[in-house]
Amino acid sequence: MSQVGWVINVNRCIGCRSCFVACKSENNTPSRTDWRFVVEREKGTYPTPKREFVSVACNHCDEPACLKSCPVGAIQKRTSDGIVLIDQDVCVGCRYCVFACPYGATRVDTDNGKVSKCTMCVHRIDASLSPACSTACLTGAIEFVADFIGDTVTAPDGFNDPSLTRPNIDFVLPE
């Protein structure tokens, strides 16, 4: 099975949030239902503190905790590319997947009370295009990888243990 994934270059991210805006625009997500968001934090100590930005979304894991926790089978992992999707016609809004995801990727849809998450712009991928977030990234900090190979090798501080779900994401971190 082929697997899509992300490489996030933390060195390049400037916190502009163009990925966030592109995602909302492309997918028409409801207010307060953000599939991609930018974590902003300070690193280092005085007199040389630094700001760090990390763009995050669903990692389309090899072993998705959201899928395993769904009692009605609304979450599926496509065999063709490994994209994890939630069928809105089947979802009952129980939120088990929200509690199960160690990365905070699943979100309660404020319009219908059901759960939604990043689809990796599956409609764009099916048309041989890259996801909107990676296309809109001004600095190239978000790289869509059509044939992701391997496990998460590096991760920023605070990223949950990759062995939990085997997320399809890797990070380029500051040295």
C-alpha positions in Angstrom: 0.0 0.0 0.0 1.2 3.5 -0.9 1.2 6.0 1.9 1.0 9.8 1.7 2.6 12.0 4.4 4.0 15.3 5.5 7.5 16.8 6.1 7.2 19.9 8.2 10.3 22.1 8.2 10.2 24.1 11.5 13.1 26.2 10.3 11.2 27.6 7.4 7.8 28.2 9.1 7.3 31.9 9.8 3.9 31.6 11.5 2.1 33.4 8.6 -0.8 30.9 8.8 -1.4 30.8 5.1 -1.7 27.0 5.5 -4.5 27.6 7.9 -6.3 30.0 5.6 -5.9 27.8 2.6 -7.3 24.8 4.4 -10.3 26.7 5.6 -10.9 28.2 2.2 -10.4 24.9 0.2 -12.5 22.8 2.5 -15.1 25.3 3.6 -14.7 24.3 7.2 -17.1 25.8 9.8 -15.9 28.5 12.2 -13.8 27.1 15.1 -13.4 23.8 13.2 -9.7 24.1 12.2 -8.2 21.1 10.4 -4.7 22.7 10.2 -3.4 25.1 12.8 -0.1 26.6 13.7 1.4 26.1 17.2 3.4 29.1 18.3 5.8 29.0 21.2 9.0 30.5 22.6 12.2 28.5 22.9 15.5 29.4 24.6 16.2 31.8 27.4 17.1 35.4 27.8 18.9 37.1 26.2 18.4 35.0 23.1 14.8 33.6 23.1 13.4 32.5 19.8 9.9 32.0 18.5 9.0 28.6 17.0 6.1 27.8 14.8 4.9 24.3 14.0 2.1 23.7 11.5 0.1 20.6 12.4 -2.9 18.7 11.1 -4.0 15.0 10.9 -1.0 12.8 10.3 -2.9 10.0 8.5 -1.3 7.4 10.8 -0.5 3.9 9.9 -2.4 2.7 13.0 -5.0 5.5 13.6 -6.3 5.6 17.1 -9.4 7.5 15.8 -10.3 4.6 13.5 -9.9 2.0 16.3 -12.0 4.1 18.7 -15.0 4.7 16.4 -17.9 2.5 17.5 -19.9 2.9 14.3 -17.2 2.4 11.7 -17.4 6.0 10.3 -13.6 6.3 10.0 -11.8 4.5 7.2 -8.2 4.4 5.9 -8.0 4.3 2.1 -5.9 1.4 0.9 -4.8 3.3 -2.2 -2.9 6.0 -0.3 -3.5 5.7 3.4 -5.6 8.8 3.8 -7.8 8.5 6.9 -11.4 9.8 6.3 -14.5 10.3 8.4 -17.8 9.5 6.7 -20.2 12.2 7.8 -23.2 10.1 6.9 -22.1 7.4 9.4 -20.6 9.6 12.2 -22.9 10.0 15.2 -20.8 12.6 16.9 -19.9 10.5 19.9 -16.4 12.1 20.0 -14.6 8.9 21.0 -12.1 9.7 18.2 -11.5 13.2 19.6 -10.4 11.7 22.9 -8.4 8.9 21.2 -6.3 11.0 18.9 -3.0 11.8 20.6 -2.3 14.7 18.2 -5.6 16.6 18.5 -6.5 16.2 14.8 -10.1 15.4 15.1 -12.5 18.3 15.7 -16.1 18.7 16.6 -17.9 20.4 13.6 -19.7 23.4 15.1 -22.4 23.3 12.4 -23.6 19.7 12.8 -22.1 18.3 16.0 -20.3 15.6 14.2 -16.5 15.1 14.1 -14.3 16.1 11.1 -10.6 16.4 10.4 -8.0 17.0 7.8 -8.8 15.0 4.6 -5.4 15.9 3.2 -7.5 17.6 0.4 -8.5 14.2 -0.9 -10.4 15.8 -3.7 -7.2 17.6 -4.8 -5.1 14.4 -4.5 -7.6 12.5 -6.6 -7.1 15.2 -9.2 -3.2 14.8 -9.0 -2.8 18.1 -7.1 -1.1 18.7 -3.8 -3.1 19.7 -0.6 -4.0 23.4 -0.4 -1.9 23.9 2.7 1.3 22.8 1.1 0.6 24.7 -2.1 -0.2 27.9 -0.2 2.9 27.7 2.2 5.0 30.8 1.4 8.2 29.4 2.6 7.9 25.7 1.6 7.7 24.6 5.2 4.9 22.1 4.5 5.9 19.4 2.0 3.4 16.9 0.9 5.0 13.5 0.2 3.1 11.3 -2.2 5.0 8.2 -1.3 5.9 8.6 2.4 8.4 6.0 3.6 9.4 5.3 7.1 8.5 6.4 10.6 8.6 9.8 12.3 12.3 10.2 12.9 12.4 13.6 14.4 9.6 15.5 16.2 9.4 18.8 18.1 9.2 18.9 21.9 5.7 18.1 23.1 4.8 15.8 20.1 3.3 12.6 21.4 5.1 9.4 21.1 5.1 8.3 17.4 5.0 4.7 18.4 1.4 5.1 19.6 0.0 5.4 16.1 2.9 5.6 13.6 2.0 9.0 12.2 3.1 9.7 8.6 4.9 12.9 9.3 8.5 13.9 9.9 10.0 17.2 11.0 13.1 19.2 10.1 14.0 20.8 13.4 16.4 23.7 14.3 19.8 22.5 15.4 
